[in-house]
Amino acid sequence: MFGLGTPEIILIAIVILVLFGAKKIPELMQGLGKGIKEFKKASSDIEKDLTSQDDKEKKV
């Protein structure tokens, strides 16, 4: 994963815990989850639009 080993990932997790605190992390993860969900929805909507446009062009 991006050339990171277990020690580096643990160090990053500790730094995040220190910077944001244990109470703030669930809020950050919830926001991250919502962002990923919106991104996936937008990308699937774009894919549907492109597919429907392609189908319309084939009919013409």
PAVOPA-613089 format. One record per residue: residue number from 0; residue in three letters; x, y, z of N, C-alpha, C, O in turn. Coordinates in Angstrom, 1 decimal. Each point is the difference from the previous one (the first is absolute). Layout:
<node><pos>NUM</pos><code>ALA</code><n_px>X</n_px><n_py>Y</n_py><n_pz>Z</n_pz><ca_px>X</ca_px><ca_py>Y</ca_py><ca_pz>Z</ca_pz><c_px>X</c_px><c_py>Y</c_py><c_pz>Z</c_pz><o_px>X</o_px><o_py>Y</o_py><o_pz>Z</o_pz></node>
...
//
This chain:
<node><pos>0</pos><code>MET</code><n_px>0.8</n_px><n_py>-1.2</n_py><n_pz>0.0</n_pz><ca_px>-0.8</ca_px><ca_py>1.2</ca_py><ca_pz>0.0</ca_pz><c_px>0.9</c_px><c_py>1.2</c_py><c_pz>0.0</c_pz><o_px>0.5</o_px><o_py>0.4</o_py><o_pz>1.1</o_pz></node>
<node><pos>1</pos><code>PHE</code><n_px>-0.3</n_px><n_py>0.2</n_py><n_pz>-2.2</n_pz><ca_px>0.8</ca_px><ca_py>1.2</ca_py><ca_pz>-0.2</ca_pz><c_px>1.4</c_px><c_py>-0.1</c_py><c_pz>0.5</c_pz><o_px>0.7</o_px><o_py>1.0</o_py><o_pz>0.3</o_pz></node>
<node><pos>2</pos><code>GLY</code><n_px>-0.2</n_px><n_py>-2.2</n_py><n_pz>-0.2</n_pz><ca_px>1.4</ca_px><ca_py>-0.3</ca_py><ca_pz>0.5</ca_pz><c_px>0.1</c_px><c_py>0.3</c_py><c_pz>1.5</c_pz><o_px>1.1</o_px><o_py>0.1</o_py><o_pz>0.5</o_pz></node>
<node><pos>3</pos><code>LEU</code><n_px>-2.2</n_px><n_py>-0.2</n_py><n_pz>0.2</n_pz><ca_px>0.1</ca_px><ca_py>0.2</ca_py><ca_pz>1.5</ca_pz><c_px>-0.1</c_px><c_py>-1.3</c_py><c_pz>0.7</c_pz><o_px>-0.8</o_px><o_py>-0.9</o_py><o_pz>-0.4</o_pz></node>
<node><pos>4</pos><code>GLY</code><n_px>1.7</n_px><n_py>0.7</n_py><n_pz>1.3</n_pz><ca_px>0.0</ca_px><ca_py>-1.2</ca_py><ca_pz>0.8</ca_pz><c_px>-0.9</c_px><c_py>0.2</c_py><c_pz>1.3</c_pz><o_px>-0.5</o_px><o_py>1.1</o_py><o_pz>0.2</o_pz></node>
<node><pos>5</pos><code>THR</code><n_px>0.4</n_px><n_py>-2.2</n_py><n_pz>0.6</n_pz><ca_px>-0.8</ca_px><ca_py>0.1</ca_py><ca_pz>1.2</ca_pz><c_px>0.5</c_px><c_py>1.1</c_py><c_pz>1.0</c_pz><o_px>-0.8</o_px><o_py>0.7</o_py><o_pz>0.5</o_pz></node>
<node><pos>6</pos><code>PRO</code><n_px>2.1</n_px><n_py>-0.6</n_py><n_pz>-0.3</n_pz><ca_px>0.5</ca_px><ca_py>1.0</ca_py><ca_pz>0.9</ca_pz><c_px>-0.4</c_px><c_py>1.5</c_py><c_pz>-0.4</c_pz><o_px>-0.4</o_px><o_py>0.8</o_py><o_pz>0.8</o_pz></node>
<node><pos>7</pos><code>GLU</code><n_px>0.5</n_px><n_py>-0.6</n_py><n_pz>-2.1</n_pz><ca_px>-0.4</ca_px><ca_py>1.3</ca_py><ca_pz>-0.5</ca_pz><c_px>-1.5</c_px><c_py>0.3</c_py><c_pz>0.2</c_pz><o_px>-0.4</o_px><o_py>1.1</o_py><o_pz>0.4</o_pz></node>
<node><pos>8</pos><code>ILE</code><n_px>-0.4</n_px><n_py>-2.1</n_py><n_pz>-0.7</n_pz><ca_px>-1.5</ca_px><ca_py>0.2</ca_py><ca_pz>0.2</ca_pz><c_px>-0.3</c_px><c_py>0.2</c_py><c_pz>1.4</c_pz><o_px>-0.9</o_px><o_py>0.8</o_py><o_pz>0.4</o_pz></node>
<node><pos>9</pos><code>ILE</code><n_px>1.5</n_px><n_py>-1.6</n_py><n_pz>0.5</n_pz><ca_px>-0.2</ca_px><ca_py>0.2</ca_py><ca_pz>1.5</ca_pz><c_px>0.4</c_px><c_py>1.4</c_py><c_pz>0.4</c_pz><o_px>-0.7</o_px><o_py>0.7</o_py><o_pz>0.8</o_pz></node>
<node><pos>10</pos><code>LEU</code><n_px>1.8</n_px><n_py>-0.2</n_py><n_pz>-1.3</n_pz><ca_px>0.5</ca_px><ca_py>1.4</ca_py><ca_pz>0.4</ca_pz><c_px>-1.0</c_px><c_py>1.0</c_py><c_pz>-0.5</c_pz><o_px>-0.3</o_px><o_py>1.0</o_py><o_pz>0.7</o_pz></node>
<node><pos>11</pos><code>ILE</code><n_px>-0.2</n_px><n_py>-1.1</n_py><n_pz>-2.0</n_pz><ca_px>-1.0</ca_px><ca_py>0.9</ca_py><ca_pz>-0.5</ca_pz><c_px>-1.2</c_px><c_py>0.0</c_py><c_pz>0.8</c_pz><o_px>-0.6</o_px><o_py>1.0</o_py><o_pz>0.3</o_pz></node>
<node><pos>12</pos><code>ALA</code><n_px>0.1</n_px><n_py>-2.2</n_py><n_pz>0.1</n_pz><ca_px>-1.2</ca_px><ca_py>-0.1</ca_py><ca_pz>0.9</ca_pz><c_px>0.2</c_px><c_py>0.7</c_py><c_pz>1.3</c_pz><o_px>-0.9</o_px><o_py>0.7</o_py><o_pz>0.5</o_pz></node>
<node><pos>13</pos><code>ILE</code><n_px>2.1</n_px><n_py>-0.9</n_py><n_pz>0.1</n_pz><ca_px>0.3</ca_px><ca_py>0.7</ca_py><ca_pz>1.3</ca_pz><c_px>0.0</c_px><c_py>1.5</c_py><c_pz>-0.2</c_pz><o_px>-0.6</o_px><o_py>0.8</o_py><o_pz>0.9</o_pz></node>
<node><pos>14</pos><code>VAL</code><n_px>1.2</n_px><n_py>-0.3</n_py><n_pz>-2.0</n_pz><ca_px>0.0</ca_px><ca_py>1.5</ca_py><ca_pz>-0.2</ca_pz><c_px>-1.4</c_px><c_py>0.5</c_py><c_pz>-0.2</c_pz><o_px>-0.3</o_px><o_py>1.1</o_py><o_pz>0.5</o_pz></node>
<node><pos>15</pos><code>ILE</code><n_px>-0.5</n_px><n_py>-1.8</n_py><n_pz>-1.2</n_pz><ca_px>-1.4</ca_px><ca_py>0.4</ca_py><ca_pz>-0.3</ca_pz><c_px>-0.8</c_px><c_py>0.0</c_py><c_pz>1.4</c_pz><o_px>-0.7</o_px><o_py>1.0</o_py><o_pz>0.2</o_pz></node>
<node><pos>16</pos><code>LEU</code><n_px>0.9</n_px><n_py>-2.0</n_py><n_pz>0.6</n_pz><ca_px>-0.6</ca_px><ca_py>0.0</ca_py><ca_pz>1.3</ca_pz><c_px>0.4</c_px><c_py>1.1</c_py><c_pz>0.9</c_pz><o_px>-0.8</o_px><o_py>0.6</o_py><o_pz>0.7</o_pz></node>
<node><pos>17</pos><code>VAL</code><n_px>2.1</n_px><n_py>-0.2</n_py><n_pz>-0.8</n_pz><ca_px>0.5</ca_px><ca_py>1.1</ca_py><ca_pz>0.9</ca_pz><c_px>-0.5</c_px><c_py>1.3</c_py><c_pz>-0.6</c_pz><o_px>-0.4</o_px><o_py>0.9</o_py><o_pz>0.8</o_pz></node>
<node><pos>18</pos><code>LEU</code><n_px>0.4</n_px><n_py>-0.7</n_py><n_pz>-2.1</n_pz><ca_px>-0.5</ca_px><ca_py>1.3</ca_py><ca_pz>-0.6</ca_pz><c_px>-1.4</c_px><c_py>0.2</c_py><c_pz>0.2</c_pz><o_px>-0.4</o_px><o_py>1.1</o_py><o_pz>0.4</o_pz></node>
<node><pos>19</pos><code>PHE</code><n_px>-0.5</n_px><n_py>-2.1</n_py><n_pz>-0.6</n_pz><ca_px>-1.4</ca_px><ca_py>0.2</ca_py><ca_pz>0.0</ca_pz><c_px>-0.7</c_px><c_py>-0.4</c_py><c_pz>1.3</c_pz><o_px>-1.1</o_px><o_py>0.4</o_py><o_pz>0.3</o_pz></node>
<node><pos>20</pos><code>GLY</code><n_px>1.7</n_px><n_py>-1.3</n_py><n_pz>0.4</n_pz><ca_px>-0.6</ca_px><ca_py>-0.5</ca_py><ca_pz>1.2</ca_pz><c_px>-1.0</c_px><c_py>-1.1</c_py><c_pz>-0.3</c_pz><o_px>-0.5</o_px><o_py>-0.1</o_py><o_pz>-1.1</o_pz></node>
<node><pos>21</pos><code>ALA</code><n_px>0.2</n_px><n_py>-0.7</n_py><n_pz>2.1</n_pz><ca_px>-0.8</ca_px><ca_py>-1.2</ca_py><ca_pz>-0.2</ca_pz><c_px>-1.4</c_px><c_py>0.3</c_py><c_pz>-0.3</c_pz><o_px>-0.7</o_px><o_py>-0.7</o_py><o_pz>-0.6</o_pz></node>
<node><pos>22</pos><code>LYS</code><n_px>0.2</n_px><n_py>1.9</n_py><n_pz>1.1</n_pz><ca_px>-1.4</ca_px><ca_py>0.3</ca_py><ca_pz>-0.2</ca_pz><c_px>-0.3</c_px><c_py>0.6</c_py><c_pz>-1.4</c_pz><o_px>-1.1</o_px><o_py>-0.2</o_py><o_pz>-0.5</o_pz></node>
<node><pos>23</pos><code>LYS</code><n_px>2.1</n_px><n_py>0.7</n_py><n_pz>-0.1</n_pz><ca_px>-0.2</ca_px><ca_py>0.6</ca_py><ca_pz>-1.3</ca_pz><c_px>0.2</c_px><c_py>-1.0</c_py><c_pz>-1.1</c_pz><o_px>-0.6</o_px><o_py>0.3</o_py><o_pz>-1.1</o_pz></node>
<node><pos>24</pos><code>ILE</code><n_px>1.2</n_px><n_py>-1.4</n_py><n_pz>1.3</n_pz><ca_px>0.3</ca_px><ca_py>-1.0</ca_py><ca_pz>-1.1</ca_pz><c_px>-1.3</c_px><c_py>-0.5</c_py><c_pz>-0.6</c_pz><o_px>-0.1</o_px><o_py>-0.2</o_py><o_pz>-1.2</o_pz></node>
<node><pos>25</pos><code>PRO</code><n_px>-0.9</n_px><n_py>-0.2</n_py><n_pz>2.0</n_pz><ca_px>-1.2</ca_px><ca_py>-0.6</ca_py><ca_pz>-0.6</ca_pz><c_px>-0.7</c_px><c_py>1.1</c_py><c_pz>-0.9</c_pz><o_px>-0.6</o_px><o_py>-0.4</o_py><o_pz>-1.0</o_pz></node>
<node><pos>26</pos><code>GLU</code><n_px>0.6</n_px><n_py>1.6</n_py><n_pz>1.4</n_pz><ca_px>-0.6</ca_px><ca_py>1.1</ca_py><ca_pz>-0.9</ca_pz><c_px>0.8</c_px><c_py>0.1</c_py><c_pz>-1.3</c_pz><o_px>-0.6</o_px><o_py>0.2</o_py><o_pz>-1.1</o_pz></node>
<node><pos>27</pos><code>LEU</code><n_px>1.9</n_px><n_py>-0.3</n_py><n_pz>1.2</n_pz><ca_px>0.9</ca_px><ca_py>0.1</ca_py><ca_pz>-1.2</ca_pz><c_px>-0.3</c_px><c_py>-1.2</c_py><c_pz>-0.9</c_pz><o_px>-0.1</o_px><o_py>0.1</o_py><o_pz>-1.3</o_pz></node>
<node><pos>28</pos><code>MET</code><n_px>0.0</n_px><n_py>-1.3</n_py><n_pz>1.8</n_pz><ca_px>-0.3</ca_px><ca_py>-1.2</ca_py><ca_pz>-0.8</ca_pz><c_px>-1.4</c_px><c_py>0.0</c_py><c_pz>-0.6</c_pz><o_px>-0.2</o_px><o_py>-0.4</o_py><o_pz>-1.1</o_pz></node>
<node><pos>29</pos><code>GLN</code><n_px>-0.8</n_px><n_py>1.0</n_py><n_pz>1.8</n_pz><ca_px>-1.3</ca_px><ca_py>0.1</ca_py><ca_pz>-0.5</ca_pz><c_px>0.0</c_px><c_py>1.0</c_py><c_pz>-1.2</c_pz><o_px>-0.6</o_px><o_py>-0.3</o_py><o_pz>-1.0</o_pz></node>
<node><pos>30</pos><code>GLY</code><n_px>1.3</n_px><n_py>1.4</n_py><n_pz>1.1</n_pz><ca_px>0.1</ca_px><ca_py>0.9</ca_py><ca_pz>-1.1</ca_pz><c_px>0.7</c_px><c_py>-0.6</c_py><c_pz>-1.2</c_pz><o_px>-0.4</o_px><o_py>0.2</o_py><o_pz>-1.1</o_pz></node>
<node><pos>31</pos><code>LEU</code><n_px>1.4</n_px><n_py>-1.0</n_py><n_pz>1.4</n_pz><ca_px>0.8</ca_px><ca_py>-0.7</ca_py><ca_pz>-1.1</ca_pz><c_px>-0.9</c_px><c_py>-1.0</c_py><c_pz>-0.7</c_pz><o_px>0.0</o_px><o_py>-0.1</o_py><o_pz>-1.2</o_pz></node>
<node><pos>32</pos><code>GLY</code><n_px>-0.8</n_px><n_py>-0.6</n_py><n_pz>2.0</n_pz><ca_px>-1.0</ca_px><ca_py>-1.0</ca_py><ca_pz>-0.6</ca_pz><c_px>-1.0</c_px><c_py>0.7</c_py><c_pz>-0.8</c_pz><o_px>-0.3</o_px><o_py>-0.5</o_py><o_pz>-1.1</o_pz></node>
<node><pos>33</pos><code>LYS</code><n_px>-0.2</n_px><n_py>1.7</n_py><n_pz>1.5</n_pz><ca_px>-1.0</ca_px><ca_py>0.7</ca_py><ca_pz>-0.8</ca_pz><c_px>0.6</c_px><c_py>0.5</c_py><c_pz>-1.3</c_pz><o_px>-0.6</o_px><o_py>0.0</o_py><o_pz>-1.0</o_pz></node>
<node><pos>34</pos><code>GLY</code><n_px>1.9</n_px><n_py>0.5</n_py><n_pz>1.1</n_pz><ca_px>0.7</ca_px><ca_py>0.4</ca_py><ca_pz>-1.2</ca_pz><c_px>0.2</c_px><c_py>-1.1</c_py><c_pz>-1.0</c_pz><o_px>-0.2</o_px><o_py>0.2</o_py><o_pz>-1.2</o_pz></node>
<node><pos>35</pos><code>ILE</code><n_px>0.6</n_px><n_py>-1.3</n_py><n_pz>1.7</n_pz><ca_px>0.2</ca_px><ca_py>-1.2</ca_py><ca_pz>-0.9</ca_pz><c_px>-1.3</c_px><c_py>-0.4</c_py><c_pz>-0.7</c_pz><o_px>-0.1</o_px><o_py>-0.3</o_py><o_pz>-1.1</o_pz></node>
<node><pos>36</pos><code>LYS</code><n_px>-1.0</n_px><n_py>0.3</n_py><n_pz>1.9</n_pz><ca_px>-1.3</ca_px><ca_py>-0.4</ca_py><ca_pz>-0.5</ca_pz><c_px>-0.5</c_px><c_py>1.0</c_py><c_pz>-1.1</c_pz><o_px>-0.5</o_px><o_py>-0.4</o_py><o_pz>-1.0</o_pz></node>
<node><pos>37</pos><code>GLU</code><n_px>0.7</n_px><n_py>1.7</n_py><n_pz>1.3</n_pz><ca_px>-0.4</ca_px><ca_py>1.0</ca_py><ca_pz>-1.0</ca_pz><c_px>0.9</c_px><c_py>-0.2</c_py><c_pz>-1.3</c_pz><o_px>-0.5</o_px><o_py>0.2</o_py><o_pz>-1.1</o_pz></node>
<node><pos>38</pos><code>PHE</code><n_px>1.8</n_px><n_py>-0.4</n_py><n_pz>1.3</n_pz><ca_px>0.8</ca_px><ca_py>-0.2</ca_py><ca_pz>-1.2</ca_pz><c_px>-0.4</c_px><c_py>-1.2</c_py><c_pz>-0.8</c_pz><o_px>-0.1</o_px><o_py>0.1</o_py><o_pz>-1.3</o_pz></node>
<node><pos>39</pos><code>LYS</code><n_px>-0.2</n_px><n_py>-1.2</n_py><n_pz>1.9</n_pz><ca_px>-0.5</ca_px><ca_py>-1.2</ca_py><ca_pz>-0.7</ca_pz><c_px>-1.3</c_px><c_py>0.3</c_py><c_pz>-0.7</c_pz><o_px>-0.2</o_px><o_py>-0.5</o_py><o_pz>-1.1</o_pz></node>
<node><pos>40</pos><code>LYS</code><n_px>-0.7</n_px><n_py>1.2</n_py><n_pz>1.7</n_pz><ca_px>-1.3</ca_px><ca_py>0.3</ca_py><ca_pz>-0.6</ca_pz><c_px>0.2</c_px><c_py>0.9</c_py><c_pz>-1.2</c_pz><o_px>-0.6</o_px><o_py>-0.2</o_py><o_pz>-1.0</o_pz></node>
<node><pos>41</pos><code>ALA</code><n_px>1.5</n_px><n_py>1.2</n_py><n_pz>1.1</n_pz><ca_px>0.2</ca_px><ca_py>0.9</ca_py><ca_pz>-1.1</ca_pz><c_px>0.7</c_px><c_py>-0.8</c_py><c_pz>-1.2</c_pz><o_px>-0.4</o_px><o_py>0.3</o_py><o_pz>-1.1</o_pz></node>
<node><pos>42</pos><code>SER</code><n_px>1.3</n_px><n_py>-1.1</n_py><n_pz>1.4</n_pz><ca_px>0.7</ca_px><ca_py>-0.8</ca_py><ca_pz>-1.0</ca_pz><c_px>-1.0</c_px><c_py>-0.9</c_py><c_pz>-0.7</c_pz><o_px>0.1</o_px><o_py>-0.2</o_py><o_pz>-1.2</o_pz></node>
<node><pos>43</pos><code>SER</code><n_px>-1.0</n_px><n_py>-0.4</n_py><n_pz>1.9</n_pz><ca_px>-1.0</ca_px><ca_py>-0.9</ca_py><ca_pz>-0.6</ca_pz><c_px>-1.0</c_px><c_py>0.8</c_py><c_pz>-0.8</c_pz><o_px>-0.4</o_px><o_py>-0.5</o_py><o_pz>-1.1</o_pz></node>
<node><pos>44</pos><code>ASP</code><n_px>0.0</n_px><n_py>1.6</n_py><n_pz>1.5</n_pz><ca_px>-0.9</ca_px><ca_py>0.9</ca_py><ca_pz>-0.7</ca_pz><c_px>0.7</c_px><c_py>0.4</c_py><c_pz>-1.3</c_pz><o_px>-0.7</o_px><o_py>0.0</o_py><o_pz>-1.1</o_pz></node>
<node><pos>45</pos><code>ILE</code><n_px>1.9</n_px><n_py>0.4</n_py><n_pz>1.1</n_pz><ca_px>0.8</ca_px><ca_py>0.4</ca_py><ca_pz>-1.2</ca_pz><c_px>0.0</c_px><c_py>-1.2</c_py><c_pz>-1.0</c_pz><o_px>-0.2</o_px><o_py>0.1</o_py><o_pz>-1.2</o_pz></node>
<node><pos>46</pos><code>GLU</code><n_px>0.5</n_px><n_py>-1.3</n_py><n_pz>1.8</n_pz><ca_px>0.1</ca_px><ca_py>-1.2</ca_py><ca_pz>-0.9</ca_pz><c_px>-1.4</c_px><c_py>-0.3</c_py><c_pz>-0.6</c_pz><o_px>0.0</o_px><o_py>-0.4</o_py><o_pz>-1.2</o_pz></node>
<node><pos>47</pos><code>LYS</code><n_px>-1.0</n_px><n_py>0.6</n_py><n_pz>1.9</n_pz><ca_px>-1.4</ca_px><ca_py>-0.3</ca_py><ca_pz>-0.5</ca_pz><c_px>-0.3</c_px><c_py>1.1</c_py><c_pz>-1.2</c_pz><o_px>-0.5</o_px><o_py>-0.4</o_py><o_pz>-1.0</o_pz></node>
<node><pos>48</pos><code>ASP</code><n_px>0.9</n_px><n_py>1.6</n_py><n_pz>1.3</n_pz><ca_px>-0.2</ca_px><ca_py>1.1</ca_py><ca_pz>-1.0</ca_pz><c_px>0.7</c_px><c_py>-0.4</c_py><c_pz>-1.3</c_pz><o_px>-0.5</o_px><o_py>0.1</o_py><o_pz>-1.1</o_pz></node>
<node><pos>49</pos><code>LEU</code><n_px>1.8</n_px><n_py>-0.5</n_py><n_pz>1.2</n_pz><ca_px>0.8</ca_px><ca_py>-0.3</ca_py><ca_pz>-1.1</ca_pz><c_px>-0.6</c_px><c_py>-1.2</c_py><c_pz>-0.8</c_pz><o_px>0.0</o_px><o_py>0.0</o_py><o_pz>-1.2</o_pz></node>
<node><pos>50</pos><code>THR</code><n_px>-0.4</n_px><n_py>-1.0</n_py><n_pz>2.0</n_pz><ca_px>-0.6</ca_px><ca_py>-1.2</ca_py><ca_pz>-0.7</ca_pz><c_px>-1.3</c_px><c_py>0.4</c_py><c_pz>-0.7</c_pz><o_px>-0.2</o_px><o_py>-0.5</o_py><o_pz>-1.1</o_pz></node>
<node><pos>51</pos><code>SER</code><n_px>-0.6</n_px><n_py>1.3</n_py><n_pz>1.7</n_pz><ca_px>-1.3</ca_px><ca_py>0.3</ca_py><ca_pz>-0.7</ca_pz><c_px>0.3</c_px><c_py>0.9</c_py><c_pz>-1.2</c_pz><o_px>-0.7</o_px><o_py>-0.1</o_py><o_pz>-1.0</o_pz></node>
<node><pos>52</pos><code>GLN</code><n_px>1.7</n_px><n_py>1.0</n_py><n_pz>1.0</n_pz><ca_px>0.3</ca_px><ca_py>0.8</ca_py><ca_pz>-1.1</ca_pz><c_px>0.6</c_px><c_py>-0.9</c_py><c_pz>-1.1</c_pz><o_px>-0.4</o_px><o_py>0.2</o_py><o_pz>-1.2</o_pz></node>
<node><pos>53</pos><code>ASP</code><n_px>1.2</n_px><n_py>-1.2</n_py><n_pz>1.5</n_pz><ca_px>0.5</ca_px><ca_py>-0.9</ca_py><ca_pz>-1.0</ca_pz><c_px>-1.1</c_px><c_py>-0.8</c_py><c_pz>-0.6</c_pz><o_px>0.0</o_px><o_py>-0.2</o_py><o_pz>-1.2</o_pz></node>
<node><pos>54</pos><code>ASP</code><n_px>-1.0</n_px><n_py>-0.2</n_py><n_pz>2.0</n_pz><ca_px>-1.1</ca_px><ca_py>-0.8</ca_py><ca_pz>-0.6</ca_pz><c_px>-0.8</c_px><c_py>0.9</c_py><c_pz>-0.9</c_pz><o_px>-0.5</o_px><o_py>-0.5</o_py><o_pz>-1.1</o_pz></node>
<node><pos>55</pos><code>LYS</code><n_px>0.3</n_px><n_py>1.8</n_py><n_pz>1.5</n_pz><ca_px>-0.8</ca_px><ca_py>0.9</ca_py><ca_pz>-0.9</ca_pz><c_px>0.7</c_px><c_py>0.2</c_py><c_pz>-1.3</c_pz><o_px>-0.6</o_px><o_py>0.1</o_py><o_pz>-1.1</o_pz></node>
<node><pos>56</pos><code>GLU</code><n_px>2.0</n_px><n_py>0.0</n_py><n_pz>1.1</n_pz><ca_px>0.7</ca_px><ca_py>0.2</ca_py><ca_pz>-1.2</ca_pz><c_px>0.0</c_px><c_py>-1.2</c_py><c_pz>-0.9</c_pz><o_px>-0.1</o_px><o_py>0.1</o_py><o_pz>-1.3</o_pz></node>
<node><pos>57</pos><code>LYS</code><n_px>0.0</n_px><n_py>-1.3</n_py><n_pz>1.9</n_pz><ca_px>0.0</ca_px><ca_py>-1.2</ca_py><ca_pz>-0.8</ca_pz><c_px>-1.4</c_px><c_py>-0.1</c_py><c_pz>-0.7</c_pz><o_px>-0.1</o_px><o_py>-0.6</o_py><o_pz>-1.1</o_pz></node>
<node><pos>58</pos><code>LYS</code><n_px>-1.0</n_px><n_py>1.1</n_py><n_pz>1.7</n_pz><ca_px>-1.3</ca_px><ca_py>-0.1</ca_py><ca_pz>-0.6</ca_pz><c_px>-0.1</c_px><c_py>1.0</c_py><c_pz>-1.2</c_pz><o_px>-0.8</o_px><o_py>-0.3</o_py><o_pz>-0.9</o_pz></node>
<node><pos>59</pos><code>VAL</code><n_px>1.5</n_px><n_py>1.3</n_py><n_pz>0.9</n_pz><ca_px>-0.1</ca_px><ca_py>1.1</ca_py><ca_pz>-1.0</ca_pz><c_px>0.8</c_px><c_py>-0.4</c_py><c_pz>-1.2</c_pz><o_px>0.0</o_px><o_py>0.7</o_py><o_pz>-1.0</o_pz></node>
//
